[in-house]
Amino acid sequence: MKFTYYIATSLDGFIARSDGSVDWLPQSKQGGEDYGYSDFYNSVDALVMGRVTYEQVLGFGDWPYPNNPTFVLTSSSLATNRNDVKIVAAIDQLIDELNQSGYRHIWLVGGGTTAGKFLDNQLIDRVIQTIVPVALGEGIPLFIGHTIERKLQIEHTCQFADGFVQISYEINTEV
């Protein structure tokens, strides 16, 4: 089982504004560049996200992740009426459920706190970071609360015509 943290960031490393807004992300246009998103999405078996990310995604309107089960990691009380969403309280429980279900490639959607916990627990195998050419000045960082240094190895880089840059990193599992 492999986890990929696939995320867009500002040039200065933020995944959202301080209030959680992602209004700085350009809206995709029909037939426009998708930065490899479709291929990536079709490669995953399941998604994992934290509560804050889940609640934000619910505010987008239509559920943007059809055909893949989503696991929401939260220690808070949270209910869902979606059949394809499961609430999980702890990382150990989540890993057990994912292993038992036979999932092979999991997308760690976000947010920064969940990603920080996964990084410290050596659960992230790859980070695919799409850097948007905007500097926010402040916001929610890519990883929050992680305490263990990790080395990353660049696997691939790609520059897009609109100035976006995508970097794929493999995380060295040696501490």
Number of C-alpha atoms within 10 A of each C-alpha: 13 14 22 24 24 18 18 21 24 25 17 17 21 24 28 23 17 14 8 14 13 15 9 16 15 8 8 10 8 7 6 8 12 11 16 10 11 9 10 13 17 10 13 18 19 22 21 29 24 22 22 18 19 20 13 13 15 12 10 9 8 9 10 9 13 10 10 15 17 24 23 25 23 18 12 10 8 13 9 10 7 10 8 14 17 16 21 21 15 12 16 10 12 18 14 10 14 19 12 9 11 10 14 14 17 23 24 26 20 24 25 23 19 26 24 21 18 19 23 16 13 17 19 23 19 22 22 20 21 22 21 22 16 16 13 17 12 13 17 19 20 23 19 15 14 17 10 11 10 14 11 15 12 13 13 11 13 11 13 10 7 9 11 17 18 21 15 20 20 17 20 14 14 8 9
